[in-house]
């Protein structure tokens, strides 16, 4: 199997795992109660915060150091650029759409965008690892690529749910909520294959791309998710959702490398 085919296989698996996570929305047959809505928003915030650290910022620093760079410059610079990118999009939104989105729709749109952006460099990382394994024919590299695809695939499961459940909360049908979560992972095969085809210039940019996605995700968490999850100050449901999402994502990231 050639490098492109291997990249497509590895990133195809991670994409399917995102879809599997989004499928949890089908288990909710009735309207989601407000307390569970806050839990789901908090859960999404926790997942995104942990993923920003262990899936994006730390790998960005490691890759930059491997390239002989400082690490912190790329991580901090990309992080701030990612946050500024979403700030700019949010500011330009009234010029792009003719009607103002309701606050919930605006929040969910930013959530979908942030997780989708985060999936692009992850897909690139898996695609490059699989392509390298296919080219070298080395058993050790093949095992490493498989482990990376498995780890990111399992991490994608809660991320798919983190999109689908808030979409359902905002009134989307179960099918549309599932489609939104599943499609956020569809960029991984695209990113992986493009990274293989343009490996010469993509690899040096990976520290910036990873930290860029982290900045976008943390912006959404701080600006939209946590304030909404904590809107009812008499309830700690949203707080427990944040803690649960963070712990689950942290354990998966660390345990799966």
C-alpha positions as CSV (number, residue, x, y, z in Angstrom):
1,X,0.0,0.0,0.0
2,X,1.4,3.4,-1.0
3,X,1.9,6.5,1.3
4,X,-1.3,8.2,0.1
5,X,-3.4,5.1,0.6
6,X,-1.9,4.6,4.1
7,X,-2.6,8.2,5.0
8,X,-6.2,7.8,3.8
9,X,-6.6,4.6,5.8
10,X,-5.3,6.1,9.0
11,X,-7.2,9.4,8.8
12,X,-10.3,7.5,7.6
13,X,-10.3,5.7,10.9
14,X,-10.0,8.9,13.0
15,X,-12.8,10.4,10.9
16,X,-15.1,7.4,11.6
17,X,-14.4,7.7,15.4
18,X,-15.5,11.3,15.3
19,X,-18.8,10.1,13.6
20,X,-19.2,7.4,16.3
21,X,-18.9,10.0,19.0
22,X,-21.5,12.2,17.2
23,X,-23.9,9.3,17.1
24,X,-24.5,9.5,20.9
25,X,-27.1,12.1,20.0
26,X,-29.4,9.4,18.8
27,X,-29.7,8.1,22.4
28,X,-31.5,11.2,23.4
29,X,-35.1,10.7,22.3
30,X,-36.6,13.7,24.1
31,X,-35.8,17.3,24.6
32,X,-32.6,17.7,26.6
33,X,-33.3,19.0,30.1
34,X,-31.6,22.4,31.0
35,X,-29.4,20.8,33.6
36,X,-28.0,18.3,31.1
37,X,-27.6,21.0,28.5
38,X,-25.2,22.8,30.9
39,X,-23.4,19.5,31.6
40,X,-22.9,19.0,27.8
41,X,-21.6,22.5,27.3
42,X,-19.3,22.1,30.2
43,X,-18.2,18.7,28.9
44,X,-17.4,20.3,25.5
45,X,-15.3,23.0,27.3
46,X,-13.4,20.4,29.3
47,X,-12.7,18.2,26.3
48,X,-11.5,21.2,24.2
49,X,-9.3,22.6,27.0
50,X,-7.5,19.2,27.6
51,X,-7.2,18.6,23.9
52,X,-5.6,22.1,23.5
53,X,-2.9,21.2,25.9
54,X,-2.1,17.5,25.3
55,X,-3.1,17.1,21.7
56,X,-2.0,20.4,20.3
57,X,0.3,22.7,22.4
58,X,2.6,20.0,23.8
59,X,3.0,18.3,20.4
60,X,3.6,21.7,18.9
61,X,6.4,22.4,21.3
62,X,7.9,18.9,20.8
63,X,7.9,19.3,17.0
64,X,9.4,22.7,17.2
65,X,12.2,21.5,19.4
66,X,12.9,18.6,17.1
67,X,13.3,21.1,14.3
68,X,15.9,23.0,16.3
69,X,13.6,25.8,17.2
70,X,12.8,27.3,20.6
71,X,9.3,25.7,20.9
72,X,7.7,28.4,23.1
73,X,7.8,31.0,20.3
74,X,5.9,28.8,17.9
75,X,3.4,27.6,20.6
76,X,2.7,31.1,21.9
77,X,2.6,32.8,18.5
78,X,0.4,30.2,16.9
79,X,-1.9,30.2,20.0
80,X,-2.5,33.9,19.8
81,X,-3.0,33.8,16.0
82,X,-5.6,31.2,16.4
83,X,-7.5,33.2,19.0
84,X,-7.2,36.4,16.9
85,X,-8.5,34.5,13.9
86,X,-11.8,33.6,15.7
87,X,-12.1,37.1,17.1
88,X,-11.8,38.5,13.6
89,X,-14.3,36.0,12.2
90,X,-16.8,36.9,15.0
91,X,-16.3,40.6,14.3
92,X,-16.8,40.2,10.6
93,X,-19.8,37.9,11.0
94,X,-22.5,40.7,10.6
95,X,-20.9,41.6,7.3
96,X,-21.1,38.1,6.0
97,X,-24.6,37.1,7.0
98,X,-27.7,39.2,6.5
99,X,-29.3,38.4,9.9
100,X,-27.9,38.3,13.3
101,X,-27.6,34.8,14.7
102,X,-29.1,34.1,18.1
103,X,-26.5,33.8,20.9
104,X,-26.9,30.0,21.0
105,X,-26.5,29.6,17.2
106,X,-23.4,31.9,17.3
107,X,-21.8,29.9,20.1
108,X,-22.5,26.6,18.4
109,X,-21.1,27.9,15.1
110,X,-17.8,28.9,16.8
111,X,-17.7,25.6,18.6
112,X,-18.0,23.7,15.3
113,X,-15.4,25.9,13.7
114,X,-12.9,25.5,16.5
115,X,-13.1,21.7,16.7
116,X,-13.0,21.4,12.9
117,X,-9.8,23.6,12.8
118,X,-8.3,21.5,15.5
119,X,-8.9,18.3,13.4
120,X,-6.9,19.6,10.4
121,X,-3.4,19.5,12.0
122,X,-4.3,16.2,13.7
123,X,-5.2,14.7,10.4
124,X,-1.9,16.0,9.0
125,X,0.0,14.4,11.8
126,X,-1.6,11.0,11.3
127,X,-1.3,11.2,7.5
128,X,2.4,12.0,7.7
129,X,3.1,9.3,10.2
130,X,1.2,6.7,8.1
131,X,2.9,7.8,4.9
132,X,6.3,7.6,6.5
133,X,5.5,4.0,7.7
134,X,4.5,3.0,4.2
135,X,7.6,4.5,2.6
136,X,10.1,3.0,5.1
137,X,8.6,-0.5,5.4
138,X,9.8,-0.5,9.0
139,X,7.8,-2.5,11.5
140,X,8.5,0.0,14.3
141,X,7.4,3.0,12.4
142,X,4.3,1.1,11.3
143,X,3.4,0.3,14.9
144,X,4.0,3.9,15.9
145,X,1.7,5.2,13.1
146,X,-1.0,2.7,14.1
147,X,-0.7,3.7,17.7
148,X,-1.0,7.4,16.7
149,X,-4.1,6.8,14.6
150,X,-5.7,4.7,17.3
151,X,-4.9,7.3,20.0
152,X,-6.3,10.3,18.0
153,X,-9.3,8.2,16.9
154,X,-10.3,7.4,20.4
155,X,-9.8,11.1,21.4
156,X,-12.1,12.1,18.5
157,X,-15.0,10.1,20.1
158,X,-15.7,12.7,22.8
159,X,-15.0,15.5,20.4
160,X,-17.8,14.3,18.0
161,X,-20.2,14.2,21.0
162,X,-19.0,17.7,22.0
163,X,-20.3,19.1,18.7
164,X,-23.4,17.0,18.2
165,X,-24.9,17.5,21.7
166,X,-24.8,21.3,21.7
167,X,-26.2,21.3,18.2
168,X,-29.1,19.2,19.5
169,X,-29.4,21.5,22.4
170,X,-30.0,24.5,20.0
171,X,-32.9,22.7,18.4
172,X,-31.3,20.9,15.4
173,X,-32.7,17.5,14.6
174,X,-30.8,14.4,15.7
175,X,-29.8,13.7,12.1
176,X,-28.4,17.2,11.6
177,X,-26.7,17.2,14.9
178,X,-25.0,13.9,14.0
179,X,-24.0,15.3,10.6
180,X,-22.5,18.4,12.1
181,X,-20.3,16.3,14.5
182,X,-19.4,13.7,11.8
183,X,-18.5,16.3,9.2
184,X,-16.1,18.0,11.7
185,X,-13.9,14.9,11.4
186,X,-14.1,14.8,7.6
187,X,-11.3,17.3,7.4
188,X,-8.9,14.8,8.8
189,X,-8.6,12.6,5.7
190,X,-8.4,15.8,3.6
191,X,-5.7,17.3,5.8
192,X,-3.8,14.0,6.0
193,X,-3.7,13.4,2.2
194,X,-2.8,17.0,1.4
195,X,0.0,16.9,4.0
196,X,1.5,13.8,2.3
197,X,1.3,15.4,-1.1
198,X,3.0,18.6,0.2
199,X,5.1,17.1,3.0
200,X,8.1,19.3,2.2
201,X,6.5,22.5,3.3
202,X,3.8,21.3,5.6
203,X,6.1,19.6,8.2
204,X,7.9,22.8,9.2
205,X,4.6,24.5,9.7
206,X,3.1,21.9,12.0
207,X,4.1,23.6,15.3
208,X,2.3,26.7,14.1
209,X,-0.8,24.8,12.8
210,X,-1.1,22.8,16.0
211,X,-0.9,25.8,18.3
212,X,-3.1,27.9,16.0
213,X,-5.9,25.3,16.5
214,X,-5.3,25.3,20.3
215,X,-5.7,29.1,20.4
216,X,-9.0,28.9,18.5
217,X,-10.3,26.2,20.8
218,X,-9.4,28.0,24.1
219,X,-11.0,31.2,22.8
220,X,-14.3,29.4,22.3
221,X,-14.1,27.8,25.7
222,X,-13.4,31.1,27.5
223,X,-15.7,33.3,25.5
224,X,-18.7,31.1,25.0
225,X,-18.8,27.6,26.6
226,X,-17.9,28.2,30.2
227,X,-20.0,31.3,30.7
228,X,-23.0,29.6,29.2
229,X,-22.4,26.4,31.2
230,X,-22.3,28.5,34.4
231,X,-25.2,30.8,33.6
232,X,-27.3,29.3,36.4
233,X,-25.1,30.2,39.4
234,X,-27.2,28.0,41.7
235,X,-26.2,24.9,39.9
236,X,-22.8,23.2,39.6
237,X,-23.8,21.0,36.7
238,X,-21.8,23.0,34.1
239,X,-18.7,23.0,36.4
240,X,-18.9,19.2,36.8
241,X,-19.3,18.9,33.0
242,X,-16.1,20.8,32.5
243,X,-14.2,18.7,35.1
244,X,-15.5,15.4,33.6
245,X,-14.7,16.4,30.0
246,X,-11.2,17.6,31.0
247,X,-10.4,14.4,32.9
248,X,-11.7,12.1,30.2
249,X,-9.7,13.9,27.5
250,X,-6.6,14.2,29.6
251,X,-6.6,10.5,30.5
252,X,-7.1,9.5,26.9
253,X,-4.4,11.8,25.7
254,X,-1.8,10.7,28.3
255,X,-2.7,7.0,28.3
256,X,-2.7,6.7,24.5
257,X,0.4,8.9,24.0
